Structures are given as structure tokens and as C-alpha cells.
């Protein structure tokens, strides 16, 4: 991956009343929450360098996101006309 890293983006969904922070470079995102501060805290805690426990949690969450994207893509292919 030779892209220039982008800044994380805070998004708000008025329909769902949820905030989420996501990284456009790697696709990592926090879990959605109705409280903006809890989403910011989740992002901060998931991005602490040098902490092995946080690194393991980050990898686990990243793999969950990747697997979810694969499942959605497969479902879309199966539902195609």
C-alpha cells in the first residue's frame, strides 16, 4: 500500500442517530454509537502505539471488518440478476 495516509473521518448518521470514525486509507472503523465522545474515545484507545493488548484488539476488529465486507460482497453477488 503506497497511498498517502488520510486523516480519520468522523461521520454522523441522522437516520440512525449514530457516530462512527473511519480511516479512508485502511478501512478501519469504530463501532457505531449515539455518543460522539465514546466514539472518539474508542478511536483513541484503539490507536495507541506500543501496547500489545491494543494491537491484538485492533487486529481482531480489523479482521471482523474485512470478513464482514467479504460476506456483504458475496451476498451482493448472489443477489445479482
N, C-alpha and C positions, 0 to 999 in steps of 0.2 A: 504494500500500500504506500504509494508515493504522493498521496494528496496532502495538501497543507491542512493541518488540523483546524477545525472550525470551533467557535465558541459554542457551549451548550445553549440550548434554547428553552425558555420557559413558555409553555403553551397552556391555554385555558380553554376548556370546552364549556360554553354556557348551557348547552343542552344537557350535559351530564353533570354540570357543576363540579368539574374535576380539573386539577392542575397536573402537569407532568413536565419533567425536564428530560430532554433527549439530546444526544450528541449526533449531529448530522454526519460526522466523519466515520464513527464505528457503529452507530445504530443503538448504542446502549441507552436505556431509558429507565427512569424510576417507575415505581408503581404509582398509579393514579391515586390522588387523594383530594378531598374537598378543601383541605387546609394548605394554603400556599407555603407556610413556614415548615410544615412537616415534609413537604416535597423538597424544599431547599435543604433541610437537614439530612434527608435521605441521600441526596446527591453528594453533599459534603462528606458524609460518613462513608459513602461507597467509593470515594476518590482520595483516600489517604495513602500516600506512597509509603512503602516500607513496612506496612502492617500485614503480616501473613494471613491473619484471620480475615481481614477486609478483602485481601486479594482473593482468597478462596470463595468468599461470598460473591464478589464481583464476577468471577469466572462462572459460578453456578448460575447467577442471574443472567449473564450474557448467553450462556448455553440455553437457558429457558427461552429467551427471546428468539434465538436462532431457530430452535426447534419449533416454536410457535409460528414463525414466519414460514418454515418449511411445510407445516401442516396446512396453513392457510393457502399456500401456493398449490399444494396437492388438491385441496378441496375445490379451488377455483378451476383447476384443470379438469376435475371430474364433473363439475357442473357446467362446463363449456358445451355449447351446442355443436 
